[in-house]
């Protein structure tokens, strides 16, 4: 059995946030042949489910690794098989620290985004992530349990995000991981989560050796997954750092079925 772990934005999805007909055809062939597909994203579960349903990926054998591996969800049986939540006190601390740098920071319930305001950052985010919005000036007030992740956003100044990341670095040790999914989004999640650890868990869950796992991505939050897999695939449109961490780089980008093209070559 072969396992394919794929990032969504910039990897499986084209610039219109869609799975192309060519890529969908490959995925269906892969699933019918007995492979397992793991959609691995920083997005929360309901957003990954939306991508899956919009693409018409209705074959059995798909798992979702959501919120950077903090939640692994089985849509066939509608159940979560692994979760790594942030303790509620972390939410208050991170909101306080982000405020020092004037950063937008948000978190999530099981089905919605929680933002301190309906501001430009969350409106930009919701252009692709179509979840309901809960406005709560104190994020923790809208939570009844720890969230799977938080997300700091600055649409214009990467250096503010990096200063915030540096400020909390000592506190974050053995508590959280801080990883960019792009130059505007700093992902904050449990230290035991991450796409790489999720890949290891899923391989153990299926009893499949890491050598039979393929992983594809384009951004920093994909690197741990590429390094954990038997074959790590960087997209042609990936950052240089991701390409350096990968075993192979696709010949085509995400707008030209780069992942499907490379997987066909590898599997043949």
Order of alpha helices (4+ residues) and beta strands (2+ residues): beta-alpha-beta-alpha-beta-beta-beta-alpha-beta-beta-alpha-beta-beta-alpha-alpha-beta-beta-alpha-beta-alpha-beta-alpha-beta-alpha
